[in-house]
Amino acid sequence: MNNILLKDLFRYEGENCHNIKEKLKYIFFVPGYTYTFFYRKSKAGHLRHLYRMLLRLTSYITHIQIPYQTQIGEGLYIGHFGSIIVNPDAVIGKNFCISVGTLVGNALGKKKGVPTIGDNVFMGRNSIVIGNVTIGNNVLIAPGAFVNFDVPDNSIVIGNPGQIIPKDSSPTEKYIVYPVERFA
């Protein structure tokens, strides 16, 4: 668990994540990382119930709602706090970046279910991903995009309704600063 938290912090600070002062600074003064810290700690261990209460309290303060049941790989980066909602049944890969005003949620009807999101995905401000859809690896979901369809690897999704722009290489490379693959 502590190794995953260190990798999450690496996404914010790079190699400086090993510094105890930096760890404390991020736990107490960076709302996105504070939420990530309690989210990770609430999953297991003897104090998980205490951490779940702290996660709930932090949710009220930051307006981030990522339940402890949600499966998110290492390297979670919450860029800005406020109005972030993720369904507890969503499955999300590593190096996930999520911005203010985003929603990863369920849908009813034809696309009934919740999203599965790959590795190295960046969700821009006020973007929405809903329904039983699969978002590939290295996908950039632009600010304000609405996605209720599958998205292949190495793509950008823009607009409402969303449109896919395929790329030859990863469009998230410049947005995923300090990916966990570089963690040492």
N, C-alpha and C positions, 0 to 999 in steps of 0.2 A: 504493500500500500504506500509506504513512504517513497519508494522508488517512482511510483506513478505520480505522486504529488511533486516530486523533484522534476520529473519530466514536464509536468504542467507548468511549473515555475520556469523551467528552461525556455518555454515558449515565450515568456515575457522578458526574461533577462539574459538568456544565453548562458555562457559559462559562469557568469556571476551568480548563478542560482545556488551555488554551494556556500556562499557567504551567509553566515547566520543573521547578520544585520539585514540583508536583503530579504531573507525568508520572513523575518518578523515584520519588516516594512510591508511586504505584500500581504501577509496574513491579516494585519490590522488596518492597513490604509488603502488597499486597492480592492474596491468592492467586487469586481469580477473574480479576482483570485480568492478573496475571502469566501465567496460562495463556492468556488471550486474546492477549496480546502474542506469545508463542511460537507459538501456533496460526497467527496471521496471518503472522508472519515466516517460518514453515516452508513456506509455499506457493510462494514464488518467490524469485529472486535468487541471487547467488553464494554466500551463506552459508546457504542453505536446509537443507543437510545438518547443519550445526552446530545450527541452530534446531530441527531435528527431534529431534536428540539431547537438547537442552534441554527440548523439549516432552515427550519421554518421561520424563525425570527429574522434571519438574514434575508429570507424571501420577502417578508413584509417590508423590510428596509430598502432593499435594492430593486424590488419588483421583478426579480428573476424567479421563474418557476420551472426548474428542472428537477423533477422528483428523483429521489435516491434510487428508484427502481429502473430509471433510464440507463441503458447500456451505452456508454461513451468510452471510446478508446483513449489511450494516453495522449497527452498534448492538447487538452481542452484549453481554448483561449476565448475568454469573454471580453471583447474589446471595450465595450461601454455597457454600463448597467442600465436597466430600465425596460420594462415591458417585453421581456423575453419569456416565451412560453414553449416548452417542449413536452410532448406527450410521454407518459411513463413507459409506454410500450415501444417507443422508437428505438432503433438500433443505429448507432452512429460510430464511424471509424475513428482512427487516430488523426491528430493534427486538425481538429475541427475548430473553425473560427466562427463565432456567432456575434452578431451586432445588435444594437438596440432596436426594439420594435419588431423582432422576428418571431415567427410562429412555425413550429414543426408539430403538426397536429393530425388528428384523425378525420376521416370523411365517411359519409354514408353513401349508399347507392352503388353505382357502378364501380367506383374506386374505394369501396369500403375497406378501411384499415388504416395503418400508419406507415410512414416512410421508413425505408432503410437507406442510410446515407453512407457512402464510402469514405475512403481516406483522403486527406488534403482537400477538404471542402470548405469554401468560404461563403458564408451567407451575409450579404450586405444589408444595410439598414432597411427596415420595413419589408423584408422579403418574406414570402410565405411558401411553405412546402406542406401539402396535405395529401392524404389518401395513401392507399397501398401502392406506392411508387418506389422505384429504385433510382437513387442518385449515384452515379458512378464516381470513380476516383478522379481527383484533380478537376473539380467542377467549381466554377465561380458563379454564384447566384447573385446577380446584380441587385442593387438597391431597388426596392419596389417591385421586384419580379414576383409573379404568381405561378407556382409550379404544381400541377396536379397530373403530371405525366412522367414517364421514365426519361432519364437524362443519361446519355452515354459518357464514358470517360473523356477527359480533355475537352470540356465544353464550357461555354458561357451561356447562361440563360438570362435574357433581358425581357422586360416589358410585362404588361398585363393585358391580354393573356401572354404567357411566356413564349418566347421563341428561342430555339437552340441555335447557337453559333458554334460549329465544331472547330477545333484548333488542332494543329499538328503537334503541339507540345502543351505542357501544363500551363493553363492561364492563371493558376493560383500561385505559381512559383514566387512572384514578387510579394504576394499577400501572406504567405506562410513563412513568416520570419522565424528563424531558429526551429526547424522541424526536428522532431524527436529522433530522427535517424542520425542527426549530428551530435546527439547527447553523449557525453563521455563521463 
